Each structure stands twice: as structure tokens, then as C-alpha cells.
Amino acid sequence: MYKSESIINNLLIEVDSLNQRIKNIKQAFCNTKHIGLRERLIYENKSISQRLNNILSVAKSVKNRTNE
């Protein structure tokens, strides 16, 4: 297996995990009325979104390198 394949595989696993976490956050947000918890869930959701954007940047970079 090439290094790029290993990196891509790890990123896909992380994306899957983050997507599941986002689903859990949305469900918890809908089920709670606690303001402090809601704020924490919003912050965590933003952090996960930032990480997903970082992964997207890495994926684009790897794709560009494989096309060259």
C-alpha cells in the first residue's frame, strides 16, 4: 500500500467518525433544553466542521498530486 493510500484510508475513517459524531450532536441538541450543554454542542459542532474542512484541503492536495 502506498503512503497516500494509507493517508486517504485514515482520513476516510476519521470523516466517518466525525459524521457520526455530528449526528449524535444534532440529536443531543434537539433533546436537551440545558443552555450550557447546547452552547458546548454548538462549539463542538463548529470544531468538527473545521476539522472536516482541513481534511477536505488535504484530500484536494493529495488528489492534485496524484493527477500530476
Secondary structure as the mmCIF struct_conf table of DSSP 4:
data_model
#
loop_
_struct_conf.conf_type_id
_struct_conf.id
_struct_conf.beg_label_comp_id
_struct_conf.beg_label_asym_id
_struct_conf.beg_label_seq_id
_struct_conf.end_label_comp_id
_struct_conf.end_label_asym_id
_struct_conf.end_label_seq_id
HELX_RH_AL_P HELX_RH_AL_P1 LYS A 3 ASN A 31
HELX_RH_AL_P HELX_RH_AL_P2 ILE A 35 ASN A 67
#
